[in-house]
């Protein structure tokens, strides 16, 4: 390559980098934010670049993102000054909270409000709020099918995210509301198929005969990337996502095919989940009851529409195959 041609190539590359728009990714070292950060970074010729927000820029995950080309900055979503600084100069932002870090609806709404104010201050042009459905629209507080929690919620970590949507609307922010669902990654832990006393592998879920809308967590990030690529046409819209809708029996069949031995589905009563001693057990029982008894949750999750935003959307079988080794010693 001649010196003159090399200069032209370098100039073109510099122009491309200069024209890339910055997406500030909250929770970039976590599940959803990490999926988005990696999706953007994997598309080297794309129109966006990543500013990864984390509370600890020295963490292993933060260093991995930096090595992949992300700009890593420290920020705390409870600290408006740090978030405003981290958002400054960005085109858009992906906003997510982790309810399970604190279990407080008030803290959840406060952090959402902090991010909304910061986004408004710097004039972000597109915000994605990672949210969930308001369970009370279908199971009101006076519905005795499940207990009311904290005086105001049926499934707090769902309902409070839905409540927080109004904060972005009231702020006049150009926001897309990305409603997520059950992570298949949950099946890699205590919810994985377990060996029963008779030696058979059993998949125990509190879903009865109803289909569960599940998704690979990395596909949440990839779908968010697709939303940013579509841009302003999705501002103000709610995008509800899933990777596949499967009953417990169908999920067990997929497990059987991948693991090479029979996996049997066992339907766990909702009350049995609520009776467990782990923190959040009652909320988990309510959540699964909501999944199982409210068909509208699945109905608004059009898989073809999700695939239009994320052509790489995984089926449960593909996800299982990719994680086969994690279940090998069950």
Secondary structure, DSSP 8 states (H G I E B T S, - for coil): --HHHHHHHHHHHHHHHHH-EEEEETTTTSHHHHHHHHHHHH-TTSSEEEEEEES-TTSHHHHHHHHHT-EEEE--TT-HHHHHHHHTT-SEEEE---GGGT--HHHHHHHHHHHHHHHHHHT-SEEEEEE---GGGTS-TT-TTS--BTTTBSSHHHHHHHHHHHHHHHTT--EEEEE--EEGGGGGTTTS-EE-TTS-EEEEES-TTS-EEEE-HHHHHHHHHHHHHHGGGGTT-EEE--SEEE-HHHHHHHHHHHHTS-EEEEE--HHHHHTS-STTHHHHHHHHHHHHH-THHHHT--HHHHHHH-TT---HHHHHHHTHHHHTT-
